[in-house]
């Protein structure tokens, strides 16, 4: 069967419009994630609250984000990418505007929760979009690029956010500005983003791939729409296809959050006596490493090794070695240059986790890929939450005292041991062969749902 070349060209161009819009949205996911730390002292002085309240404010985003991962996957499959990302970007906008207008800490807390709920519904729709608008051998590369853009958002939040607060004369005006911009971004998503090429009366990516290979396109067999309960059953009942790599991600991202998101800064302050500006700069190299590591891992997976698992095993192995250095040399390495290099490598190889989404995605039909990815994305944030709680107890000190290097080394050693176990989990996980990718499923219900879309 022939193909309309004009429409094919339209798809190959328009997918970049969709990508850029959602990439900009994802940029602000990371921007919001670190914004509390940047304006923490301003919030404390404005509302007269202490460090415990700031900790609560930071965790509000984190727990809201975690709780919404499964709903994010389910809605991506039922509502579609456009509606899910667009409407929940409006929720995030409402949270930002409320933060900008808040007259009490309680309102700030509610605003932060709304931001967490809103931006939590972006990543899984983005992964769904990549599976529909890009070829199978482009997915890992594009998801790596998306994660790199997110980390650029995190880097941009520090200096630019503080500068904007000074320029506007009030930190709350920054959040008002973010809220207004988010409303505009949501409108752009709802108007311009399409769930699939067929929504523009164009050929699917599968049809285009078949044409480029000189093959006859055979539309996937139509299947009944998969109910949410059945989608969850298929996901959590996938056995070795899902659970080993999910456990790996639990430990992998949990260890990353424990270091970058919680204890590395206090370690440099308590053990090495560094000022905040010094260790903040050194820690930023973790994000810089990820900016490079995520897309490179995707490229290696798609184009060089043509294997998700091999890339993940290699990245995890080096990541373990870096943890061994951090643990064994704690208190011995005092150079900011050395730690900057360590952090770059830590982020670079830690960022290889992005490839795992491709490994998981390829085991599930298109009709439930959002649900499966959402279920998978629970594990890293659950790992972060539990490890932060556990290590908080390990780091407990009496009033007025500072933690010892021995306490930090105990936490680092725990993370090292957990990562060795994670490597074992990863090694027994199952990877679908490059030519065995599960056939995308269409649905008989032709409503505005990506359940009817093709990968």
C-alpha positions in Angstrom: 0.0 0.0 0.0 1.3 3.4 -0.9 1.8 6.3 1.5 1.0 10.0 1.1 4.5 11.5 1.1 3.3 15.0 1.9 1.5 13.8 5.0 4.5 11.7 6.0 6.7 14.7 5.8 4.1 16.6 7.9 4.4 14.0 10.6 8.2 14.0 10.7 8.1 17.8 11.1 5.2 18.2 13.4 6.5 15.7 15.9 9.2 18.2 16.7 6.5 20.8 17.5 5.0 18.3 20.0 8.4 17.5 21.4 9.5 21.1 22.0 6.2 22.1 23.7 6.4 19.1 26.1 10.1 19.5 26.6 9.5 23.1 27.7 6.8 21.8 30.1 9.2 19.2 31.5 11.9 21.9 31.9 9.6 23.5 34.5 9.0 20.2 36.3 12.7 20.3 37.4 12.6 24.0 37.8 9.8 23.7 40.4 11.5 20.7 42.0 14.4 22.8 43.3 12.7 26.2 43.7 12.0 25.7 47.4 15.7 25.5 48.2 16.4 28.7 46.4 13.8 30.8 48.2 13.8 28.9 51.5 15.3 31.8 53.6 12.8 34.2 52.0 9.9 32.0 52.9 11.2 31.7 56.5 11.5 35.4 56.9 8.2 36.3 55.2 6.1 33.9 57.3 8.3 33.5 60.4 8.7 29.7 60.1 11.7 27.5 60.9 13.7 24.8 59.1 11.1 22.1 60.0 8.4 23.9 58.1 10.7 24.4 55.1 11.4 20.6 55.2 7.6 20.0 55.2 7.2 22.4 52.3 9.9 20.5 50.3 8.4 17.1 51.0 4.9 18.3 50.0 6.1 18.4 46.4 7.9 15.1 46.7 5.0 13.1 48.2 2.4 14.6 45.8 4.7 13.7 42.9 5.0 10.2 44.1 1.3 9.7 44.8 0.4 10.8 41.3 2.6 8.5 39.2 0.1 5.7 38.8 -2.8 8.1 38.0 -0.5 9.8 35.6 -0.1 6.5 33.7 -3.7 5.6 33.8 -4.8 9.1 32.5 -2.2 9.1 29.8 -3.8 5.9 28.5 -7.4 7.0 28.9 -7.5 10.8 28.5 -4.4 11.1 26.2 -1.2 13.0 26.3 -2.7 16.4 25.3 -5.5 16.5 28.0 -3.4 15.0 30.8 -0.4 17.3 30.3 -2.4 20.3 29.4 -5.0 20.2 32.2 -2.5 19.3 35.0 -0.2 22.1 33.8 -3.1 24.3 34.7 -3.2 22.7 38.2 0.5 23.5 38.6 -0.1 27.1 37.4 -2.8 27.4 40.1 -0.3 26.3 42.7 2.3 28.8 41.5 -0.2 31.6 41.5 -1.5 30.6 45.0 2.2 30.7 46.2 2.6 34.1 44.7 -0.6 35.5 46.4 -0.3 33.5 49.7 -0.6 35.5 52.9 0.2 32.5 55.2 2.5 29.5 55.3 -0.6 27.2 55.1 -1.5 28.7 51.7 2.1 28.3 50.5 1.9 24.6 51.5 -1.3 24.1 49.6 0.3 25.9 46.6 3.3 23.6 46.8 1.0 20.5 46.9 -0.9 21.7 43.8 2.4 22.3 42.0 3.5 18.8 42.9 0.3 17.3 41.7 0.4 19.3 38.5 3.9 18.6 37.4 3.7 15.0 38.4 1.4 14.5 35.4 4.0 15.5 32.8 6.7 12.9 32.6 4.6 9.8 31.9 2.6 11.6 29.2 5.9 12.7 27.7 7.1 9.1 27.6 3.8 8.1 26.0 4.3 10.8 23.4 7.8 9.6 22.6 6.5 6.1 22.1 3.8 7.3 19.6 5.7 10.0 17.7 9.2 8.6 17.5 10.5 5.3 16.1 11.5 2.4 18.4 15.2 3.0 17.8 14.8 6.7 18.7 12.9 6.2 21.9 15.9 5.9 24.3 17.8 8.7 22.6 14.8 11.1 22.8 14.0 10.2 26.4 17.6 10.8 27.3 17.4 14.2 25.6 14.2 15.0 27.6 15.9 14.1 30.9 18.8 16.4 29.9 16.4 19.3 29.3 14.9 18.6 32.7 18.3 18.8 34.4 19.0 22.1 32.6 15.7 23.3 34.2 17.1 22.3 37.6 20.4 24.2 36.9 18.4 27.2 35.7 16.4 27.4 38.8 19.2 28.3 41.1 20.8 31.5 39.7 18.0 32.8 37.5 15.3 32.3 40.1 17.3 34.2 42.7 18.1 36.9 40.1 14.4 37.2 39.2 13.5 37.6 42.9 16.0 40.5 43.2 14.9 42.0 39.8 11.2 41.9 40.7 11.8 42.9 44.3 9.8 40.1 45.8 10.2 36.3 45.6 6.4 35.8 45.4 6.2 37.9 42.2 8.4 35.2 40.7 5.9 32.5 41.4 3.1 34.8 40.0 5.1 35.1 36.8 5.7 31.4 36.7 2.0 30.8 37.2 0.9 33.1 34.4 3.5 31.5 32.0 2.3 28.1 33.0 -1.3 29.1 32.0 0.0 30.1 28.6 2.0 26.9 28.3 -1.1 24.8 29.2 -3.1 26.7 26.5 -0.4 25.9 23.9 -0.4 22.2 24.9 -4.2 22.0 24.6 -4.2 23.8 21.2 -1.2 22.4 19.4 -0.2 19.0 20.9 -1.7 16.0 19.1 -2.0 12.6 20.8 -1.0 10.8 17.6 -0.3 11.5 13.9 -3.7 9.9 12.9 -5.4 12.9 14.7 -4.1 15.0 11.8 -5.3 12.4 9.2 -1.6 11.4 8.7 0.1 8.0 8.7 1.4 6.6 12.0 5.1 6.2 12.8 4.7 2.4 12.3 3.3 3.0 8.8 6.2 5.4 8.0 8.8 2.9 9.3 7.3 0.2 7.1 7.5 2.5 4.1 11.1 3.4 4.8 12.0 -0.3 5.0 10.2 -1.1 1.7 7.8 -3.3 3.6 4.0 -3.6 3.3 2.3 -2.0 6.2 0.0 -4.3 8.1 -2.2 -2.4 10.6 -2.0 -4.0 14.1 -4.9 -6.2 14.9 -7.7 -4.2 16.7 -8.2 -5.3 20.3 -10.7 -4.4 23.0 -9.8 -1.4 25.1 -8.0 -2.6 28.2 -9.7 -1.7 31.5 -7.5 -0.1 34.2 -7.7 -3.2 36.5 -6.5 -5.4 33.7 -3.8 -3.0 32.7 -2.5 -3.0 36.3 -2.7 -6.8 36.5 -0.7 -7.2 33.3 1.9 -4.7 34.6 2.4 -6.0 38.1 1.9 -9.6 36.9 4.7 -9.4 34.4 7.2 -11.2 36.6 10.8 -11.1 35.6 10.0 -8.6 32.9 9.0 -6.0 35.5 10.0 -6.7 39.1 13.8 -7.1 38.9 14.3 -3.8 37.0 11.7 -2.1 39.2 13.7 -3.1 42.3 16.9 -1.9 40.6 15.3 1.5 40.0 14.1 1.6 43.7 17.7 1.3 44.9 19.3 3.2 42.0 17.3 6.4 42.2 16.9 6.1 46.0 20.6 6.2 46.4 20.9 9.1 44.0 18.3 11.1 46.0 19.9 10.3 49.3 23.2 11.8 48.1 22.3 14.6 45.8 19.0 15.6 47.4 19.7 15.2 51.1 23.0 14.4 52.7 25.8 15.5 50.4 25.4 19.1 51.3 25.4 18.5 55.1 28.4 16.2 54.6 30.5 19.0 53.0 29.3 21.4 55.7 29.9 19.2 58.7 32.9 17.2 57.7 34.8 19.5 55.3 33.6 22.8 56.7 32.6 24.2 53.3 30.3 27.2 52.9 26.9 26.7 51.2 27.9 28.6 48.1 31.0 26.3 47.7 29.2 22.9 48.1 26.2 24.1 46.1 28.5 24.8 43.2 30.3 21.5 43.5 27.0 19.6 43.8 25.7 21.2 40.6 28.1 19.0 38.7 25.7 16.0 39.4 23.1 17.8 37.3 25.7 18.8 34.7 26.7 15.1 34.4 23.2 14.1 33.9 22.7 16.7 31.1 25.4 14.8 29.2 24.8 11.2 30.5 21.1 10.9 29.8 21.2 11.6 26.0 24.5 9.7 25.5 23.1 6.6 27.3 20.0 6.8 25.0 22.3 7.0 21.9 24.4 4.1 23.0 21.2 2.1 23.6 19.6 2.9 20.3 22.5 3.2 17.9 25.6 1.5 19.2 25.0 -1.4 21.6 21.4 -1.7 20.5 20.6 -3.1 23.9 18.9 -1.4 26.9 20.2 -3.9 29.5 23.9 -3.7 28.4 23.9 0.0 28.7 22.2 -0.1 32.1 24.6 -2.8 33.4 27.7 -0.8 32.3 26.3 2.5 33.8 25.4 0.8 37.1 28.8 -0.9 37.4 30.6 2.4 37.1 28.1 4.1 39.4 28.9 1.4 42.0 32.6 2.2 41.7 31.9 5.9 42.2 29.9 5.0 45.4 32.8 3.0 46.6 35.1 6.0 46.2 32.6 8.3 47.9 32.4 5.9 50.9 36.0 4.9 51.2 37.5 8.4 50.8 34.9 10.3 52.9 36.9 12.8 54.9 40.1 12.1 52.9 39.3 13.9 49.7 39.1 17.7 50.4 39.6 19.2 47.0 36.6 20.9 45.3 38.0 20.0 41.9 38.2 16.3 42.8 34.6 16.3 44.1 33.4 18.2 41.1 34.9 15.5 38.9 33.4 12.8 41.1 30.0 14.5 40.9 30.1 14.8 37.2 30.8 11.1 36.8 28.1 10.4 39.5 25.5 12.3 37.5 26.8 11.1 34.1 26.5 7.3 34.9 23.6 7.8 37.3 21.7 9.3 34.3 21.9 6.0 32.5 18.7 5.1 34.3 16.8 6.8 31.6 17.3 3.8 29.3 15.3 1.6 31.7 12.1 3.2 30.6 12.7 1.9 27.1 13.4 -1.6 28.5 10.1 -1.6 30.4 8.1 0.0 27.7 9.0 -2.7 25.1 7.3 -5.4 27.1 3.8 -3.8 27.0 1.3 -3.0 24.3 0.7 0.6 23.4 -2.7 0.6 25.0 -1.2 0.3 28.5 2.3 1.7 28.0 1.3 4.8 30.1 0.0 2.7 32.9 3.0 0.4 32.9 5.5 3.4 32.8 3.5 5.1 35.6 3.6 2.0 37.7 7.4 1.7 37.1 7.9 5.3 38.0 6.5 4.7 41.5 9.6 2.8 42.5 12.3 5.5 42.2 10.3 8.0 44.3 9.3 5.3 46.8 13.0 4.4 47.1 13.8 8.1 47.7 11.1 8.5 50.3 12.0 5.4 52.3 15.8 5.9 52.1 15.5 9.5 53.2 13.5 8.4 56.2 15.9 5.6 57.1 19.0 7.6 56.7 17.5 10.5 58.6 17.3 8.1 61.6 20.9 7.0 61.0 22.1 10.7 61.0 20.2 11.7 64.1 22.3 13.8 66.5 21.7 15.6 69.8 20.7 19.3 69.8 23.6 21.5 68.9 25.8 18.7 67.7 26.9 17.9 64.2 27.0 14.5 62.5 30.3 12.7 62.4 32.2 11.4 59.4 31.5 7.9 60.7 27.7 8.5 60.4 28.1 9.8 56.9 30.3 6.8 56.0 27.6 4.5 57.4 25.0 6.0 55.0 27.4 5.9 52.1 28.2 2.2 52.8 24.5 1.3 53.0 24.0 2.9 49.6 27.0 1.0 48.2 25.6 -2.3 49.5 22.1 -1.5 48.1 23.6 -0.8 44.7 25.4 -4.1 44.6 22.1 -5.8 45.3 20.5 -3.6 42.6 23.1 -4.7 40.1 22.2 -8.3 40.8 18.5 -7.5 40.2 19.3 -5.7 37.0 21.4 -8.7 35.8 18.5 -11.1 36.1 16.0 -8.7 34.5 14.6 -9.6 31.0 15.1 -7.5 28.0 13.0 -7.9 24.9 15.1 -8.4 21.7 15.4 -5.6 19.3 13.2 -7.3 16.7 10.8 -8.7 19.3 9.2 -5.4 20.5 5.6 -6.0 21.5 3.1 -5.2 18.7 1.3 -2.0 19.5 -2.4 -2.4 20.1 -5.3 -0.4 18.7 -8.6 -0.2 20.3 -12.1 -0.5 18.9 -13.1 2.6 20.8 -12.0 5.4 18.5 -12.5 8.2 21.1 -9.9 10.8 21.9 -7.6 8.4 23.7 -4.1 7.2 23.1 -5.3 3.7 23.8 -6.1 3.7 20.1 -2.7 5.1 19.1 0.2 3.2 17.7 3.8 3.2 19.0 
